[in-house]
Amino acid sequence: LIMALCCALTFFLGLLLYNLFVDKDEVVSSAMGMEMREFAKLTQCCSVIADLIAIIMVTDAVMQDRTFWPNWAPRLKNVWSQAAGGWVRVIVVWVVFVGGIALAIWGVLQSGRDPGEFEWDDRRIGGLTEGARTFLMSGIVFCDLFTVVQDWGFPSFQQPTDVPLDQHVLIAGTFVSQLQCDLLQRLVQRCGALLQRCPRCLPNGCSQRCKDLVPDPSFFHITIDGAWLTYGPLLFVLCIDLFCTRTQLMYDPLNYGQYVEPVAERIWTIVDGETLLRAYDHGTLRKGLESLISYQARRNRTTGAPLSAAAASDVQLNSRYFGNSIKWLAATPGLIMLFGFFPLVWAANKRRVLLQVMDKVGNLSRSIVGSSKVHPVDNADDEPSGKGTDGTFPKDSNHIEHNDLGNTNGSPAPSPPGDC
């Protein structure tokens, strides 16, 4: 995540520097040369693919689990993991993945207002305002992050060391638990070998300095397990959802060739190309032409009839626009989860380290207690007698036995009166 943010920041700064030294016609901007609906369909297809990958990976991992929840649906898990040598799991995953992606992309591309495309005309369901749309996107961002937090491997996503090899969770659609790539490692090793073979061609000590600068070849051995394959695409989806949330927060119909009906607050979209080219310059509304993109300029305020043939092609959407600031409050759940995600990662790492230390201390204490053997002793040895090791008293001992009471010359002491 940190590397992705650093790369994005670096690209952004590079674009700013690039725009400073090129002509106006070559400036890199947000104008992509396509309509917004085409860009929306593109992002929806990418989001569907990444979401479907995450859903399949998570479902497959749950069905393979025999460590955390072994008593949940054991027969179904056994069929999923063991049937036909595991090929049932692999085939089902690929069929669902390919079929789901094909069906989803076809549905997205076939939606629109053109003849033969899917169109939603029911006014009873829908009509979301900008506040409701922002709340919906905020909830999606919340669910994206909450899915990551709920994973049993969060935040390290490492396989437990005490799990047998036959119980490791395999990557969906495969028979391996990790994907490995040693191409860069072999390339670095080959370069190191070439440096050793031609030391005469290089200045003195240059070969050793190059080795010191480059990390060990094992550093370039790439290993990816199922958890990162699951949540890597989900991070991409999170970025798309954040962009969509930002679009809803900053949404203004004028920026998208749209205007609002005064009474019903419905949004109308202009599809006439000539009007859009006259009012916009590379997607930016020209100054002083805001009046062209308005309900008064397109339709009669009383009857709602179009004022021109171009206005008759305008499309009324089911969505509405109020222009209030409640949308910022609607974005609260996603923003709270976004800003709370990093403290959760930090706290989970601290807890994981603490548990590891406590486990090591417990193992050490058990090993110490197990190594110290306690031998049983006789009862006579437990009582101090004051005698030496040979059964005699020490010379300076003041100990007097019961038989010596009243007679210090060694003769037996007389019995007390009444004794038999």
Disulfide bonds with the S-S distance in Angstrom:
none
